[in-house]
């Protein structure tokens, strides 16, 4: 059984997303443009940011456990949205890991394998549950996620 460590909440409506109910953490969101230059955040950008951050934290833990210095490490993530022939969408991610503290390729491989295993955003599906009662509580929600836009 897993022990909960942290829970975050995000609310998305009409062009913005607010994180943990805080107005100072409200961001404009929009559909990605064809050339990827949209000013607003979109789910792919948010996922890439979450994946890079999660994997970097997992890399730091893995490196430390294997006596590798993680201080100068860098993780990049690229999330790509694809349109399938059946009309559905697919999200895939590619990551790059820079770990200069790993003295050998074998050590680099061991640390990155462990980091990939530790990061819950990597692998198969992330379990998602739907709470109908919580959804019903949103029926009276008015306005965008950013309270400053009401």
Secondary structure as UniProt FT lines:
FT   STRAND          10..13
FT   TURN            14..15
FT   STRAND          16..19
FT   TURN            20..21
FT   HELIX           23..25
FT   STRAND          26..29
FT   TURN            34..35
FT   HELIX           43..65
FT   TURN            66..67
FT   TURN            71..72
FT   STRAND          74..83
FT   TURN            85..86
FT   STRAND          89..98
FT   TURN            100..101
FT   HELIX           105..118
FT   TURN            120..121
FT   HELIX           132..137
FT   HELIX           138..140
FT   HELIX           147..149
//
